């Protein structure tokens, strides 16, 4: 593992038991389990943030009635 930082975290007792059980099952440490879960969670958050940024950029695009869009697609041979 690369350089690490330490932080004191207080877990709910049931959550701690679940983390300990998973770490034991995977033959790893609670720290590794927490790091893995946080990486997955943050990756999901980053994807969602990217999606929201894309939506924000698209707000500036003009609104086109569906009928006009379909007519344009037909005219260009896409339908």
LUMRO-517092 format. One record per residue: residue number from 1; x, y, z negated of N, C-alpha, C, O in turn. Coordinates in nm, 2 decimals, decimal comma. Example, Ala and Ser with C-alpha at 12.3 -4.5 7.8 and 13.67 -1.06 7.14 Angstrom:
% residues 2
n=1&n_px=1,32&n_py=-0,57&n_pz=-0,78&ca_px=1,23&ca_py=-0,45&ca_pz=-0,78&c_px=1,32&c_py=-0,33&c_pz=-0,78&o_px=1,42&o_py=-0,33&o_pz=-0,85 $
n=2&n_px=1,28&n_py=-0,22&n_pz=-0,71&ca_px=1,37&ca_py=-0,11&ca_pz=-0,71&c_px=1,29&c_py=0,00&c_pz=-0,79&o_px=1,34&o_py=0,11&o_pz=-0,80 $
//
This chain:
% residues 79
n=1&n_px=0,09&n_py=-0,12&n_pz=0,00&ca_px=0,00&ca_py=0,00&ca_pz=0,00&c_px=0,09&c_py=0,12&c_pz=0,00&o_px=0,20&o_py=0,12&o_pz=-0,06 $
n=2&n_px=0,04&n_py=0,23&n_pz=0,07&ca_px=0,12&ca_py=0,35&ca_pz=0,07&c_px=0,11&c_py=0,42&c_pz=-0,06&o_px=0,05&o_py=0,37&o_pz=-0,16 $
n=3&n_px=0,17&n_py=0,54&n_pz=-0,07&ca_px=0,16&ca_py=0,61&ca_pz=-0,20&c_px=0,02&c_py=0,63&c_pz=-0,24&o_px=-0,07&o_py=0,65&o_pz=-0,16 $
n=4&n_px=0,00&n_py=0,62&n_pz=-0,37&ca_px=-0,14&ca_py=0,63&ca_pz=-0,42&c_px=-0,14&c_py=0,74&c_pz=-0,53&o_px=-0,04&o_py=0,79&o_pz=-0,57 $
n=5&n_px=-0,26&n_py=0,78&n_pz=-0,56&ca_px=-0,29&ca_py=0,88&ca_pz=-0,66&c_px=-0,38&c_py=0,81&c_pz=-0,76&o_px=-0,46&o_py=0,72&o_pz=-0,73 $
n=6&n_px=-0,37&n_py=0,85&n_pz=-0,88&ca_px=-0,46&ca_py=0,79&ca_pz=-0,99&c_px=-0,57&c_py=0,89&c_pz=-1,03&o_px=-0,55&o_py=1,02&o_pz=-1,02 $
n=7&n_px=-0,68&n_py=0,84&n_pz=-1,07&ca_px=-0,79&ca_py=0,92&ca_pz=-1,12&c_px=-0,86&c_py=0,84&c_pz=-1,22&o_px=-0,88&o_py=0,72&o_pz=-1,20 $
n=8&n_px=-0,91&n_py=0,90&n_pz=-1,32&ca_px=-0,99&ca_py=0,83&ca_pz=-1,42&c_px=-1,14&c_py=0,84&c_pz=-1,38&o_px=-1,19&o_py=0,94&o_pz=-1,36 $
n=9&n_px=-1,20&n_py=0,72&n_pz=-1,36&ca_px=-1,34&ca_py=0,71&ca_pz=-1,32&c_px=-1,41&c_py=0,63&c_pz=-1,43&o_px=-1,36&o_py=0,52&o_pz=-1,47 $
n=10&n_px=-1,53&n_py=0,67&n_pz=-1,47&ca_px=-1,61&ca_py=0,60&ca_pz=-1,57&c_px=-1,72&c_py=0,53&c_pz=-1,49&o_px=-1,80&o_py=0,60&o_pz=-1,43 $
n=11&n_px=-1,73&n_py=0,40&n_pz=-1,50&ca_px=-1,83&ca_py=0,32&ca_pz=-1,43&c_px=-1,94&c_py=0,28&c_pz=-1,53&o_px=-1,92&o_py=0,26&o_pz=-1,65 $
n=12&n_px=-2,06&n_py=0,28&n_pz=-1,48&ca_px=-2,17&ca_py=0,22&ca_pz=-1,55&c_px=-2,13&c_py=0,07&c_pz=-1,58&o_px=-2,07&o_py=0,01&o_pz=-1,49 $
n=13&n_px=-2,16&n_py=0,02&n_pz=-1,70&ca_px=-2,11&ca_py=-0,12&ca_pz=-1,73&c_px=-2,15&c_py=-0,22&c_pz=-1,63&o_px=-2,07&o_py=-0,31&o_pz=-1,59 $
n=14&n_px=-2,27&n_py=-0,22&n_pz=-1,58&ca_px=-2,32&ca_py=-0,31&ca_pz=-1,48&c_px=-2,24&c_py=-0,30&c_pz=-1,35&o_px=-2,21&o_py=-0,40&o_pz=-1,28 $
n=15&n_px=-2,22&n_py=-0,18&n_pz=-1,31&ca_px=-2,14&ca_py=-0,15&ca_pz=-1,19&c_px=-1,99&c_py=-0,21&c_pz=-1,20&o_px=-1,94&o_py=-0,27&o_pz=-1,11 $
n=16&n_px=-1,94&n_py=-0,18&n_pz=-1,32&ca_px=-1,80&ca_py=-0,23&ca_pz=-1,35&c_px=-1,80&c_py=-0,39&c_pz=-1,34&o_px=-1,71&o_py=-0,44&o_pz=-1,28 $
n=17&n_px=-1,90&n_py=-0,45&n_pz=-1,39&ca_px=-1,91&ca_py=-0,60&ca_pz=-1,39&c_px=-1,92&c_py=-0,64&c_pz=-1,24&o_px=-1,85&o_py=-0,74&o_pz=-1,21 $
n=18&n_px=-2,00&n_py=-0,57&n_pz=-1,16&ca_px=-2,01&ca_py=-0,61&ca_pz=-1,02&c_px=-1,88&c_py=-0,59&c_pz=-0,95&o_px=-1,84&o_py=-0,68&o_pz=-0,87 $
n=19&n_px=-1,81&n_py=-0,48&n_pz=-0,98&ca_px=-1,68&ca_py=-0,46&ca_pz=-0,91&c_px=-1,58&c_py=-0,56&c_pz=-0,95&o_px=-1,50&o_py=-0,61&o_pz=-0,87 $
n=20&n_px=-1,58&n_py=-0,60&n_pz=-1,08&ca_px=-1,48&ca_py=-0,70&ca_pz=-1,13&c_px=-1,51&c_py=-0,83&c_pz=-1,07&o_px=-1,42&o_py=-0,91&o_pz=-1,03 $
n=21&n_px=-1,64&n_py=-0,87&n_pz=-1,05&ca_px=-1,68&ca_py=-0,99&ca_pz=-0,99&c_px=-1,63&c_py=-1,00&c_pz=-0,84&o_px=-1,58&o_py=-1,10&o_pz=-0,80 $
n=22&n_px=-1,66&n_py=-0,89&n_pz=-0,77&ca_px=-1,61&ca_py=-0,89&ca_pz=-0,63&c_px=-1,46&c_py=-0,89&c_pz=-0,62&o_px=-1,41&o_py=-0,96&o_pz=-0,53 $
n=23&n_px=-1,39&n_py=-0,82&n_pz=-0,70&ca_px=-1,25&ca_py=-0,82&ca_pz=-0,70&c_px=-1,19&c_py=-0,96&c_pz=-0,73&o_px=-1,10&o_py=-1,00&o_pz=-0,66 $
n=24&n_px=-1,25&n_py=-1,03&n_pz=-0,82&ca_px=-1,21&ca_py=-1,16&ca_pz=-0,86&c_px=-1,24&c_py=-1,26&c_pz=-0,74&o_px=-1,15&o_py=-1,34&o_pz=-0,70 $
n=25&n_px=-1,36&n_py=-1,24&n_pz=-0,68&ca_px=-1,39&ca_py=-1,33&ca_pz=-0,57&c_px=-1,30&c_py=-1,31&c_pz=-0,45&o_px=-1,27&o_py=-1,40&o_pz=-0,38 $
n=26&n_px=-1,26&n_py=-1,18&n_pz=-0,43&ca_px=-1,17&ca_py=-1,15&ca_pz=-0,31&c_px=-1,02&c_py=-1,16&c_pz=-0,35&o_px=-0,94&o_py=-1,13&o_pz=-0,27 $
n=27&n_px=-1,00&n_py=-1,20&n_pz=-0,47&ca_px=-0,86&ca_py=-1,21&ca_pz=-0,52&c_px=-0,78&c_py=-1,08&c_pz=-0,50&o_px=-0,67&o_py=-1,08&o_pz=-0,45 $
n=28&n_px=-0,84&n_py=-0,97&n_pz=-0,54&ca_px=-0,78&ca_py=-0,84&ca_pz=-0,53&c_px=-0,81&c_py=-0,75&c_pz=-0,65&o_px=-0,86&o_py=-0,81&o_pz=-0,75 $
n=29&n_px=-0,78&n_py=-0,63&n_pz=-0,65&ca_px=-0,80&ca_py=-0,54&ca_pz=-0,77&c_px=-0,93&c_py=-0,46&c_pz=-0,75&o_px=-0,98&o_py=-0,44&o_pz=-0,64 $
n=30&n_px=-0,98&n_py=-0,41&n_pz=-0,86&ca_px=-1,10&ca_py=-0,32&ca_pz=-0,86&c_px=-1,06&c_py=-0,20&c_pz=-0,77&o_px=-1,15&o_py=-0,15&o_pz=-0,70 $
n=31&n_px=-0,94&n_py=-0,15&n_pz=-0,79&ca_px=-0,90&ca_py=-0,03&ca_pz=-0,71&c_px=-0,91&c_py=-0,06&c_pz=-0,56&o_px=-0,96&o_py=0,03&o_pz=-0,48 $
n=32&n_px=-0,87&n_py=-0,18&n_pz=-0,51&ca_px=-0,88&ca_py=-0,21&ca_pz=-0,37&c_px=-1,03&c_py=-0,22&c_pz=-0,33&o_px=-1,06&o_py=-0,17&o_pz=-0,22 $
n=33&n_px=-1,11&n_py=-0,27&n_pz=-0,41&ca_px=-1,25&ca_py=-0,28&ca_pz=-0,38&c_px=-1,31&c_py=-0,14&c_pz=-0,37&o_px=-1,38&o_py=-0,11&o_pz=-0,27 $
n=34&n_px=-1,28&n_py=-0,06&n_pz=-0,46&ca_px=-1,33&ca_py=0,08&ca_pz=-0,46&c_px=-1,28&c_py=0,15&c_pz=-0,34&o_px=-1,36&o_py=0,22&o_pz=-0,27 $
n=35&n_px=-1,15&n_py=0,14&n_pz=-0,31&ca_px=-1,10&ca_py=0,21&ca_pz=-0,19&c_px=-1,17&c_py=0,16&c_pz=-0,06&o_px=-1,20&o_py=0,24&o_pz=0,02 $
n=36&n_px=-1,19&n_py=0,03&n_pz=-0,05&ca_px=-1,25&ca_py=-0,03&ca_pz=0,07&c_px=-1,40&c_py=0,03&c_pz=0,08&o_px=-1,43&o_py=0,07&o_pz=0,19 $
n=37&n_px=-1,47&n_py=0,03&n_pz=-0,03&ca_px=-1,61&ca_py=0,08&ca_pz=-0,02&c_px=-1,61&c_py=0,23&c_pz=0,01&o_px=-1,70&o_py=0,27&o_pz=0,09 $
n=38&n_px=-1,52&n_py=0,30&n_pz=-0,05&ca_px=-1,52&ca_py=0,45&ca_pz=-0,02&c_px=-1,48&c_py=0,47&c_pz=0,12&o_px=-1,53&o_py=0,56&o_pz=0,19 $
n=39&n_px=-1,38&n_py=0,40&n_pz=0,18&ca_px=-1,34&ca_py=0,41&ca_pz=0,32&c_px=-1,46&c_py=0,39&c_pz=0,41&o_px=-1,49&o_py=0,47&o_pz=0,50 $
n=40&n_px=-1,54&n_py=0,28&n_pz=0,38&ca_px=-1,66&ca_py=0,25&ca_pz=0,47&c_px=-1,76&c_py=0,36&c_pz=0,45&o_px=-1,82&o_py=0,41&o_pz=0,55 $
n=41&n_px=-1,79&n_py=0,41&n_pz=0,33&ca_px=-1,88&ca_py=0,51&ca_pz=0,31&c_px=-1,84&c_py=0,64&c_pz=0,38&o_px=-1,93&o_py=0,71&o_pz=0,44 $
n=42&n_px=-1,72&n_py=0,68&n_pz=0,36&ca_px=-1,67&ca_py=0,81&ca_pz=0,42&c_px=-1,67&c_py=0,80&c_pz=0,58&o_px=-1,70&o_py=0,90&o_pz=0,64 $
n=43&n_px=-1,65&n_py=0,68&n_pz=0,63&ca_px=-1,65&ca_py=0,66&ca_pz=0,78&c_px=-1,79&c_py=0,69&c_pz=0,83&o_px=-1,82&o_py=0,75&o_pz=0,93 $
n=44&n_px=-1,89&n_py=0,63&n_pz=0,75&ca_px=-2,03&ca_py=0,65&ca_pz=0,79&c_px=-2,06&c_py=0,80&c_pz=0,78&o_px=-2,13&o_py=0,85&o_pz=0,87 $
n=45&n_px=-2,02&n_py=0,87&n_pz=0,68&ca_px=-2,04&ca_py=1,01&ca_pz=0,66&c_px=-1,98&c_py=1,09&c_pz=0,77&o_px=-2,04&o_py=1,18&o_pz=0,82 $
n=46&n_px=-1,86&n_py=1,05&n_pz=0,81&ca_px=-1,79&ca_py=1,13&ca_pz=0,92&c_px=-1,87&c_py=1,11&c_pz=1,05&o_px=-1,88&o_py=1,20&o_pz=1,13 $
n=47&n_px=-1,92&n_py=0,99&n_pz=1,08&ca_px=-2,00&ca_py=0,96&ca_pz=1,20&c_px=-2,12&c_py=1,05&c_pz=1,20&o_px=-2,16&o_py=1,11&o_pz=1,29 $
n=48&n_px=-2,19&n_py=1,05&n_pz=1,08&ca_px=-2,31&ca_py=1,13&ca_pz=1,07&c_px=-2,28&c_py=1,28&c_pz=1,09&o_px=-2,36&o_py=1,35&o_pz=1,15 $
n=49&n_px=-2,17&n_py=1,33&n_pz=1,03&ca_px=-2,13&ca_py=1,47&ca_pz=1,04&c_px=-2,10&c_py=1,50&c_pz=1,19&o_px=-2,14&o_py=1,61&o_pz=1,24 $
n=50&n_px=-2,04&n_py=1,41&n_pz=1,26&ca_px=-2,02&ca_py=1,43&ca_pz=1,41&c_px=-2,15&c_py=1,43&c_pz=1,48&o_px=-2,16&o_py=1,52&o_pz=1,57 $
n=51&n_px=-2,24&n_py=1,35&n_pz=1,45&ca_px=-2,37&ca_py=1,35&ca_pz=1,51&c_px=-2,44&c_py=1,48&c_pz=1,49&o_px=-2,50&o_py=1,54&o_pz=1,58 $
n=52&n_px=-2,44&n_py=1,53&n_pz=1,36&ca_px=-2,50&ca_py=1,65&ca_pz=1,33&c_px=-2,44&c_py=1,77&c_pz=1,41&o_px=-2,51&o_py=1,86&o_pz=1,45 $
n=53&n_px=-2,31&n_py=1,77&n_pz=1,42&ca_px=-2,24&ca_py=1,87&ca_pz=1,49&c_px=-2,28&c_py=1,87&c_pz=1,64&o_px=-2,30&o_py=1,97&o_pz=1,70 $
n=54&n_px=-2,29&n_py=1,75&n_pz=1,70&ca_px=-2,34&ca_py=1,74&ca_pz=1,84&c_px=-2,48&c_py=1,79&c_pz=1,85&o_px=-2,51&o_py=1,87&o_pz=1,95 $
n=55&n_px=-2,57&n_py=1,76&n_pz=1,76&ca_px=-2,70&ca_py=1,82&ca_pz=1,77&c_px=-2,70&c_py=1,97&c_pz=1,76&o_px=-2,77&o_py=2,04&o_pz=1,83 $
n=56&n_px=-2,61&n_py=2,02&n_pz=1,67&ca_px=-2,61&ca_py=2,17&ca_pz=1,66&c_px=-2,56&c_py=2,23&c_pz=1,79&o_px=-2,61&o_py=2,34&o_pz=1,83 $
n=57&n_px=-2,46&n_py=2,17&n_pz=1,85&ca_px=-2,41&ca_py=2,22&ca_pz=1,98&c_px=-2,52&c_py=2,22&c_pz=2,09&o_px=-2,53&o_py=2,30&o_pz=2,17 $
n=58&n_px=-2,60&n_py=2,11&n_pz=2,08&ca_px=-2,71&ca_py=2,10&ca_pz=2,19&c_px=-2,83&c_py=2,19&c_pz=2,17&o_px=-2,91&o_py=2,21&o_pz=2,26 $
n=59&n_px=-2,84&n_py=2,25&n_pz=2,05&ca_px=-2,95&ca_py=2,34&ca_pz=2,03&c_px=-2,95&c_py=2,46&c_pz=2,13&o_px=-3,05&o_py=2,52&o_pz=2,16 $
n=60&n_px=-2,83&n_py=2,49&n_pz=2,17&ca_px=-2,81&ca_py=2,60&ca_pz=2,27&c_px=-2,86&c_py=2,56&c_pz=2,41&o_px=-2,88&o_py=2,65&o_pz=2,49 $
n=61&n_px=-2,87&n_py=2,44&n_pz=2,44&ca_px=-2,92&ca_py=2,39&ca_pz=2,57&c_px=-3,06&c_py=2,43&c_pz=2,59&o_px=-3,14&o_py=2,43&o_pz=2,50 $
n=62&n_px=-3,10&n_py=2,46&n_pz=2,72&ca_px=-3,24&ca_py=2,50&ca_pz=2,74&c_px=-3,33&c_py=2,38&c_pz=2,73&o_px=-3,30&o_py=2,27&o_pz=2,75 $
n=63&n_px=-3,45&n_py=2,41&n_pz=2,69&ca_px=-3,56&ca_py=2,31&ca_pz=2,68&c_px=-3,62&c_py=2,30&c_pz=2,81&o_px=-3,66&o_py=2,40&o_pz=2,87 $
n=64&n_px=-3,64&n_py=2,18&n_pz=2,86&ca_px=-3,70&ca_py=2,16&ca_pz=3,00&c_px=-3,82&c_py=2,07&c_pz=2,98&o_px=-3,81&o_py=1,96&o_pz=2,92 $
n=65&n_px=-3,93&n_py=2,11&n_pz=3,03&ca_px=-4,05&ca_py=2,03&ca_pz=3,02&c_px=-4,02&c_py=1,89&c_pz=3,09&o_px=-3,95&o_py=1,89&o_pz=3,19 $
n=66&n_px=-4,08&n_py=1,79&n_pz=3,03&ca_px=-4,05&ca_py=1,65&ca_pz=3,08&c_px=-4,10&c_py=1,64&c_pz=3,23&o_px=-4,03&o_py=1,57&o_pz=3,30 $
n=67&n_px=-4,20&n_py=1,71&n_pz=3,26&ca_px=-4,25&ca_py=1,70&ca_pz=3,40&c_px=-4,14&c_py=1,75&c_pz=3,50&o_px=-4,12&o_py=1,70&o_pz=3,60 $
n=68&n_px=-4,08&n_py=1,87&n_pz=3,46&ca_px=-3,98&ca_py=1,93&ca_pz=3,54&c_px=-3,86&c_py=1,83&c_pz=3,55&o_px=-3,79&o_py=1,82&o_pz=3,65 $
n=69&n_px=-3,82&n_py=1,78&n_pz=3,44&ca_px=-3,71&ca_py=1,69&ca_pz=3,43&c_px=-3,73&c_py=1,57&c_pz=3,52&o_px=-3,64&o_py=1,53&o_pz=3,60 $
n=70&n_px=-3,85&n_py=1,51&n_pz=3,51&ca_px=-3,88&ca_py=1,39&ca_pz=3,60&c_px=-3,88&c_py=1,43&c_pz=3,75&o_px=-3,83&o_py=1,35&o_pz=3,83 $
n=71&n_px=-3,94&n_py=1,54&n_pz=3,78&ca_px=-3,94&ca_py=1,59&ca_pz=3,92&c_px=-3,80&c_py=1,61&c_pz=3,97&o_px=-3,77&o_py=1,57&o_pz=4,08 $
n=72&n_px=-3,71&n_py=1,66&n_pz=3,89&ca_px=-3,57&ca_py=1,68&ca_pz=3,93&c_px=-3,50&c_py=1,55&c_pz=3,95&o_px=-3,43&o_py=1,53&o_pz=4,05 $
n=73&n_px=-3,53&n_py=1,45&n_pz=3,86&ca_px=-3,47&ca_py=1,32&ca_pz=3,88&c_px=-3,52&c_py=1,25&c_pz=4,01&o_px=-3,44&o_py=1,19&o_pz=4,08 $
n=74&n_px=-3,65&n_py=1,27&n_pz=4,04&ca_px=-3,70&ca_py=1,21&ca_pz=4,16&c_px=-3,64&c_py=1,28&c_pz=4,28&o_px=-3,60&o_py=1,21&o_pz=4,38 $
n=75&n_px=-3,63&n_py=1,41&n_pz=4,28&ca_px=-3,57&ca_py=1,49&ca_pz=4,39&c_px=-3,43&c_py=1,44&c_pz=4,42&o_px=-3,39&o_py=1,44&o_pz=4,53 $
n=76&n_px=-3,35&n_py=1,41&n_pz=4,31&ca_px=-3,21&ca_py=1,37&ca_pz=4,33&c_px=-3,20&c_py=1,22&c_pz=4,35&o_px=-3,09&o_py=1,17&o_pz=4,35 $
n=77&n_px=-3,31&n_py=1,15&n_pz=4,36&ca_px=-3,31&ca_py=1,01&ca_pz=4,39&c_px=-3,26&c_py=0,92&c_pz=4,27&o_px=-3,21&o_py=0,81&o_pz=4,28 $
n=78&n_px=-3,28&n_py=0,97&n_pz=4,15&ca_px=-3,24&ca_py=0,90&ca_pz=4,03&c_px=-3,36&c_py=0,82&c_pz=3,97&o_px=-3,34&o_py=0,73&o_pz=3,89 $
n=79&n_px=-3,48&n_py=0,84&n_pz=4,02&ca_px=-3,60&ca_py=0,76&ca_pz=3,98&c_px=-3,66&c_py=0,70&c_pz=4,10&o_px=-3,76&o_py=0,63&o_pz=4,09 $
//
